[in-house]
Amino acid sequence: MKKSWWKILSFVLILYSVIWGFLGDVPRLPILNETIRNLYFHVAMWFAMLGMMTASLVYSIKYLKSSSSAHDLAARIFAETGLVFATLGLLTGMVWANFTWGAPWTNDPKLNGTAITMLVYFAYLILRGSLDDPEKRGRLSGVYNIFAYVLMIVFIGILPRLTDSLHPGNGGNPGFNSYDMDSRLRMVFYPAVLGWILFGFWVTRLRLRLNALRTKPVDELFENLQ
Amino acid sequence: MRNAITLLLLTLSTSLLAQRPVEMADTMRDNGKIYVVVLVLSIVLAGMFIYLWTIDRKVTRLENKKNEE
């Protein structure tokens, strides 16, 4: 219970973002209207993905230093959780785009960038799946993961800012300037991001713990519990 | 002269556009029904977290059992 405070915090923050995300005051913007509230949910998915991929990168670097298989596994599971968040971000983004930009997929640099980023990370998982030797797999995919992270930063953080994009904060403007994000939005958005990142850590840790249990014969343990 | 009139009309039209109030779901908030939606969402969210929490505790119990052996 003592070590679980952050799990409860995750729930409290996400609940807060749902309650205040609907009841709170938001800026009145043309075209967007009430959909500005999607910021708390759609954009939070992408920030959670960034958090998961950063954790994955850290574990990959740790593995390259330590060669401990636990680090390698953590890198993989974090990337997988990140991809779940990315899929949700993409789907919610398509719904939002359909109603504000007129089409679910525009050839916006940010959209294409995220699509490439997701392919890069799927390739990471495929690379892992194609190598049988755990040591070789760990080292190769660890190095690849570092490249994948750099590519992600370039594709979603740098390239969209160099060209025109429908996304706010792109096309030369700094992200989250006073026009895009006012304090009312920030008050819900940042807690939501933290809540979802903690949620991602929770789920990932749960999967890692289950995996650690599976390495030894525990089938009878599972039977006893059921 | 014609250009000047066009320019004047253009500036007028843009300022008119800018002043048009942005439509928001104010009525939904006025009659309070939005609280129902928020309540339903909160219940769903709480249920999901309780479910995740129980899974977490089950895994902890498994770990304890494994450590005992």
Interface residues (C-beta under 8 A of the other chain):
Chain A: S4 K7 F11 I14 L15 V18 I19 F22 L23 V26 R28 L29 P30 N33 E34 W202 V203 L206 R209 L210 A212 L213 K216 V218 L221 F222 N224 L225
Chain B: P21 V22 E23 M24 A25 R29 I34 Y35 V37 V38 L41 S42 L45 A46 F49 L52 W53 I55 D56 K58 V59 R61 L62 E63 K65 K66
